[in-house]
Amino acid sequence: MAGRSPARRSRAQRVAPIKRRRSPARRSRAQRLAPIKRGLFAKTLRPAILAASHSDGLRRTAERLPVTRKVVHRFVPGASLDRVLDSVAALRDSGRLVSIDYLGEDVTDIDGANATMRSYLQLLAALGRRSDAVHDGVRPLEVSLKLSALGQALARDGEKIALENAHTICERAEQVGAWVTVDAEDHTTTDSTLSIAADLHTDFPWLGVVLQAYLRRTHGDCEQFAVSGVRVRLCKGAYDEPASVAYRDAGAVTDSYLRCLRVLMAGLGYPMVASHDPVVIEAVSALAREYGRDASDFEYQMLYGIRDGEQLRLASAGNHVRVYVPFGTQWYGYFMRRLAERPANLTFFMRALAERGHS
C-alpha cells in the first residue's frame, strides 16, 4: 500500500495540468464570443429598442406598470423636485458634481415649452439655496437643457422660443451660481442647436455644449470649439442615426471619440469626458498629461446609476466627476436610450424584471 500512494499522486499530478490547460481555452472562447454578442446587440437589439422609444403605445403601457417604474429608478431617481434634490445631496456628499436634466422632450405647443422653462427656474431656485452654489471656477451644480423641450421644434418661431427660454434659464443659473449645458439630440437638430448655443454663449461664456462622437461631422465641430475655448461635453451618442451621417460600428465610434477627445484636450476649452467606456477612461490621463492638463482642467461625466463604483474611484483619486441626473415624469424616452446604450443596462433591466416577477 505504501508503494502505491506515490503512483496515485503522480497520476493526479499528471491530470492536474490537463485541467489547467483547459481553462485558458474556455476564457479565449468567451473572449471570441464577446465581439459577436456586442455586434448582435448593436445590429439587432439596439435599433429595436430605439424604435420602441418612439412608440406612444409602448410608452403608455410602460408608464402604467409599477414593476417598470421601480426598475426605472436605477437610472431616474424620481419624478419630483424633492426626490432629485435628495439625490443631488447624496452625490455632492460623496464628492461628485452634478448636472440635472428635467425630462420633457418634444413639446408640442408653446405652453409646454414655457412650462418646462418654469420647471428649470424652480430647480435653479432650489439649487441656489445650497451652500455649494458658486460663481467662480468649476461649478459643482449644473443643469442640462434639451432645446426640443423648450420649443425648438415648434412650427412657428420654434428656434426663437427655445432661445428665449434657454436665455431665461441661463440668467437664473448665473444668479444662483450654476452652469448650463445645452444637450445634443438627433442629427437633424445639430445645426439649429449649435446656432442657438452660439447666441447664448455671447451673453454666457461659461455655457457648455454637447457633441456626439458617432456623428461624422463632430471632429470638425471639436476643432472649432477647441479654438474658441468653449466647455464641451463629448459623448458617443444615443440616437439611431443613418450611416450617411454617423459611424455605426462600435469600434469606429470609439476611434472617433478618441480622435475628438485629443482635439479638445489640445484646445483652449474645458473638456467634459462623458463616457463609461473603460477604453476611453484609460486614455484620458495620458492625453491630459500630453497636453499639460491637471485634474482641474477637465472632468469625467457619467450617468446616474451607471458604473457608480467607477465614479467613486475616479472622484477619490482627485478628479472632477460629474453625474448626469435626470428627473421628471417623462422618463420613457430617456430610459429606453439607456437600455440601448450598453448590453449591461439591458441585462440589468431584464434580470430585475425577472426577480420582481418571482417575488
C-alpha positions, 0 to 999 in steps of 0.5 A: 500500500505504501508503494502505491500512494506515490503512483496515485499522486503522480497520476493526479499530478499528471491530470492536474495540468490537463485541467489547467490547460483547459481553462485558458481555452474556455476564457479565449472562447468567451473572449471570441464570443464577446465581439459577436454578442456586442455586434448582435446587440448593436445590429439587432437589439439596439435599433429595436429598442430605439424604435420602441422609444418612439412608440406612444403605445409602448410608452403608455403601457410602460408608464402604467406598470409599477414593476417598470417604474421601480426598475426605472429608478436605477437610472431616474431617481424620481419624478419630483423636485424633492426626490432629485434634490435628495439625490443631488445631496447624496452625490455632492456628499460623496464628492461628485458634481452634478448636472440635472436634466428635467425630462420633457422632450418634444413639446408640442405647443408653446405652453409646454415649452414655457412650462418646462422653462418654469420647471428649470427656474424652480430647480435653479431656485432650489439649487441656489439655496445650497451652500455649494452654489458658486460663481467662480471656477468649476461649478459643482451644480449644473443643469442640462437643457434639451432645446426640443423641450423648450420649443425648438421644434415648434412650427412657428418661431420654434428656434426663437422660443427655445432661445428665449427660454434657454436665455431665461434659464441661463440668467437664473443659473448665473444668479444662483451660481450654476452652469448650463449645458445645452444637450445634443439630440438627433442629427437633424437638430445639430445645426439649429442647436449649435446656432442657438448655443452660439447666441447664448454663449455671447451673453454666457461664456461659461455655457457648455455644449454637447457633441456626439462622437458617432456623428461624422461631422463632430471632429470638425465641430471639436476643432472649432470649439477647441479654438474658441475655448468653449466647455464641451461635453463629448459623448458617443451618442444615443440616437439611431442615426443613418450611416450617411451621417454617423459611424455605426460600428462600435469600434469606429465610434470609439476611434472617433471619440478618441480622435475628438477627445485629443482635439479638445484636450489640445484646445483652449476649452474645458473638456467634459469626458462623458463616457463609461467606456473603460477604453476611453477612461484609460486614455484620458490621463495620458492625453491630459498629461500630453497636453499639460492638463491637471485634474482641474482642467477637465472632468469625467461625466457619467450617468446616474446609476451607471458604473457608480463604483467607477465614479467613486474611484475616479472622484477619490483619486482627485478628479472632477466627476460629474453625474448626469441626473435626470428627473421628471415624469417623462422618463420613457424616452430617456430610459429606453436610450439607456437600455440601448446604450450598453448590453449591461443596462439591458441585462440589468433591466431584464434580470430585475424584471425577472426577480420582481416577477418571482417575488 
